[in-house]
Amino acid sequence: MEQFPLMIPGAPAAAGSFTVTAPYDGAPIAEVATGDERHAELALATAHGLYRDRDAWLPLAERIAILERAAALMAAQRDQLATEAAREGGKPLVDSAVEADRAIDGLKICIEHLRTQAGDVIPMGATQGSVQRLAFTQKEPVGVVVAVSAFNHPLNLIVHQVAAAVAAGCPAIVKPAADTPLSCLRFVSILHAAGLPAAWCQVLMTENREVAEQLVTDSRVGFFSFIGSAGVGWMLRSKLAPGTRCALEHGGVAPMILAKDADRELALAAALKGGFYHAGQVCVSVQRVFVPRDQAGEFAQQLAAGAAALRIGDPTHAETAVGPLIRPAELQRVHAWVTEACAQGAEKLCGGEILANNCYACTVLLDPPVEAKVSRQEIFGPVICVYGYDELDQAIAQANDLPVSFQGAVFTRDLDTALRIFRRLDASAVMVNDHTAFRVDGMPFAGLRESGLGVGGIPHTIDDMQVDKMLVIKSAELP
């Protein structure tokens, strides 16, 4: 079994270790070292020392060269990276391969952004007080970046957080999810092999939550990037040191609205992919589908037939469409929510069963009560709820009646209907005739309300990790 040591230069002996296991069959994959308060302090002191020494900052051309070499190394290892992500995280190989491709492209997006990024010229001379002055801004790194990541996209999320920090010129310390640390460790090793000095990107698997909190809330942290549960993210934000910037990305209960004129076949295919992709363990996964009442029953039956036909199994097999949930506790929670919804009056059209190897049958529920957990909270499992509605505005109101808000979708052939829903739906992005989980890595990606803070997407994250520093020059040679 492969051993992964601490990735902190000069670190004392590890505090301990843990075994990474495959969620599908529980097989041990690797052993990963953990750090305690000493390791967190060393990582922070090292990163902060680099930031404070401006002569040691990585020049723009060097950062671009490192990212270019890292992209080439990732491309050469693409199949291995995809297989490892599928094995440790449970996302089927076909989707993990797409994730690996996106991660490679994410490095290219970093490079493209750096090549075109520029400051601003600030107007001067328009008032008597500003004559004979020239002013412009340049980009500088905000400081040490501490990134805490989620399990569900173990390679691409790290690229969004860590490659963005490298691009911005920030020293980074990353704590990946304990369920899926291997993709992060591989990626950081690739960065080091590409020429990034080891001290500029450190990985710390913390021994416990107290050490993780010590790392995040230290006053030397310039930017905190968090992807994960809302409860943990908002709690950590409340404890950040004064001046620490942050970005939080949590989940939603994504709504998909079908108008009366919707292309049903297109909507069915989109719901099947957007709802059951990675067993529903996606922060913008299709969870609530609103359909005109006279069409809802038939649509739900067709959706159930499609869901029942999806192949569930070993995520490392090319033919698998749906893999396991990440942990047995999540399996039990999803099943409890489905069971509760059925007891409250939802009609179960398929699924609702615990399967072998930590898998859950793809489930379609018709008209669960609006107060049921499946209607109000992110289930993060392979469950889609279908609701019949009488008036379009009724569906919009029900979709909006939650404390979370992320991406939404509408299916219609009518431009006015699409625009009506776009204007009225609480969401940071609305997809027309596509599922709610659509994303490309350069676009803005933002949870609203309790779903997050700030705007993700690689160019936006790079900008967040930098400050605009202004230079004002006064000269008699200026007008």
C-alpha positions, 0 to 999 in steps of 0.5 A: 500500500502506498505511503504519503508523507507530510508535504511540509518542508522540514516537518518533524515526524508525523503525528499519525496516519490514516488509511484511505479506503475505496467507498465502493468496496472498502478496500484500502488504497493508501496510507496518509500522514497527519499533522498536529499543532506543530505542523500547522504552525510550521506550514503557516510560518513557512508560507507567511515568510515567503509572502513577507519576503517580496524579493522571493515572490515568483515572477509572472513568467515563472508562474506561467512556465510552472503551470504550463509544465504542470499541464503537460505532466497532468496530460501525460498522467491523465488516465491514472489521475482519472482512475485514482479519482474514481477509486477514492471518490466513487465517481464513475470512471467516465465522469472522472475522466471528464474531471481530469480533462477539466482539471488540465484545462483549468491550468490552461485557463489560469495561464490565459487569465494571467496573460491577459490580466491587467490593472486599470488606469485611474482618471486624473487631471479632471479636477484642480486637485488631481492635475499633474498626476498619473495613476494606475493599478497593478495586481499583487497577491493577497497573502497566504491562501488556506484552502479546505476542499470537498470530496466530490471532485477531488482533482478539479476542485483542488485545481480551482483552489490551489492552481488559482493561488499559484497563478495569483502568486500566493503561497498556499496550504491545502487541506483536502477532504479526508475521504479523497486526499490522494488526487490533491497529493498527486496534483501538488506533487505534479506542481512541485515536479513542474518547478514550484518550490515545495514551500509555495504549496504545502499539504496538511492532513490535520490530525483533528478539527482543532488543528484544522481550525487553528490553520484556518483562523490564524492571523497570517492567513490572507485568504480562506477558500472553503468548499464543503458543508454550509454548517462548517463553512459559515462556522469557520468564517465566523472565526476568521482573523480580522482582515482575512478574506474568504470564499465559501461554496456550499450546496443548494436544492437545485430547481428545474422547471418545465413549462407546458411547451418543454421538450420532454425528451430533452428534459428527461435526459437532462434530469437523468444526467443532472440528478444522478451524476456522481450519485447526486453528490454534486452541489448543483445536482437536480433535486426538485423538478416542477412539471405542469400538473397534467404532465407531472405523473407521466414525466415522473414515470418516464424519469423513473424508467430511465433511472431504473435503467442506469447501471450502478456499480464499481466506479472504476468500470467504464460501463458504470453510470452511478457509483457509491455514496462516499460513506455508509453514514451518508447512505443511511441518511439518504435512506432515512430521508426517502423513507420519511418522505414516503411516510409523509405522502410522497409516491415512490416510483423507483429506488428507495433501496440500499444496495451492496457496496455502499450504493443506493438505488436511483430514486424518483419521488412524486409530490413529496410534501413541501415540508419534507427534508427532501423538499427543503434540504440538499440530499446529496444523493441519487434522489429526484423529486417531481412536483406538479404545479398549476400556475408557473408563478406557483412553481417559481414561488415554491422553488424560491421558498428556501434559505439556499440558492445556487443554480436553476434550470428552465425547459421551454421553447418560448423566449418570453417564458425563459426570460420570465423564469430567469428574472424571477427565479432566485439563482446565481445562474439559470440554464435554459434547456439544460440541467442545473449541474452544467458548469465550465471552469471559467464561468462565474459559479456562486452560491447565494444566501446560505449556499455560499459567499463570493464568486468561484470559477478560476478567473474570478478566484484568481482575482479574489486572491489578489489586490489592486495596488495603486501607484500615483505619480506626481510630475510637473511634466504631466498635464 
